[in-house]
Amino acid sequence: MAKKNLGSAGELFPQSVFIVASYGEDGTPNAMNVAWAGECSRHEVCVNIGDHKTTENIIARGAFTVAPADAAHVAEADYFGIATGRKTNKAEASGLTFAKSEFVDAPVIEEFPLTMECKVTSIAGDEHGARIVGEVVNTRVDESVLDDEGRVDFARMRPIVYDSTRRIYRVVGKEVGGAWDAGKALM
Ligand SMILES: Cc1cc2nc3c(=O)[nH]c(=O)nc-3n(C[C@H](O)[C@H](O)[C@H](O)COP(=O)(O)O)c2cc1C
């Protein structure tokens, strides 16, 4: 099969569409769109963010929330990635509901079905940005995306991912196999 070298282009897929929400020092809520992020252990989330209003906020408050965006909120998710809280009150302009988290010093955006509320445990930095790790103190979920056994059902939630090769969002698709199961065919 013919292969081509693309050099240092990082094309790991999928990239997240995580909406990271925080409070400014004056209490103004803000949110940004983050593609470089993920769970880095069972109860920890890592986000890699540059010099943004969100970065200042998280450093000042020691907390943030992170919500995977869903297909119902593509416009709002993208807006959070193209406007800055340094110039606009994005919370107000988005029309979404920013409520105070019960657990951490950061807002929860009510319209996103699933949110992790995180307390900052470490911040490392280099020229690529701040790598902020947060411990998940609470996970808040809409009952409408839970299945009969109380598990988050991503088929109902329809999370989106970022396709950086085309600069588009894609909705997460169908189940194609069982984890810790499909491989048994080769054992
Ligand atoms: C699809 C998408 C993904 C993004 N991913 C990141 C990211 O992973 N890290 C980052 O620092 N900025 C990322 N950005 C840019 C920030 O979201 C953007 O600069 C935003 O305006 C920062 O908001 P703030 O200044 O209000 O904090 C992304 C933007 C988009 C549209």
The ligand as a Gaussian input file, in Angstrom:
#p B3LYP/6-31G(d) Opt

LIG

0 1
 C      -11.933000      24.028000      17.027000
 C      -11.077000      24.854000      17.965000
 C      -10.198000      24.222000      18.822000
 C       -9.370000      24.972000      19.663000
 N       -8.503000      24.326000      20.492000
 C       -7.682000      25.048000      21.282000
 C       -6.778000      24.388000      22.169000
 O       -6.752000      23.154000      22.281000
 N       -5.945000      25.168000      22.916000
 C       -5.933000      26.530000      22.831000
 O       -5.148000      27.190000      23.521000
 N       -6.822000      27.183000      22.018000
 C       -7.693000      26.473000      21.261000
 N       -8.584000      27.118000      20.461000
 C       -8.609000      28.587000      20.442000
 C       -9.382000      29.176000      21.634000
 O      -10.608000      28.508000      21.860000
 C       -9.649000      30.661000      21.304000
 O       -8.404000      31.350000      21.205000
 C      -10.559000      31.360000      22.291000
 O      -10.859000      32.632000      21.766000
 C       -9.959000      31.546000      23.697000
 O      -10.961000      32.122000      24.486000
 P      -10.672000      33.070000      25.737000
 O       -9.645000      34.110000      25.319000
 O      -12.020000      33.687000      26.035000
 O      -10.167000      32.197000      26.840000
 C       -9.445000      26.388000      19.639000
 C      -10.363000      27.028000      18.795000
 C      -11.181000      26.265000      17.964000
 C      -12.172000      26.949000      17.044000

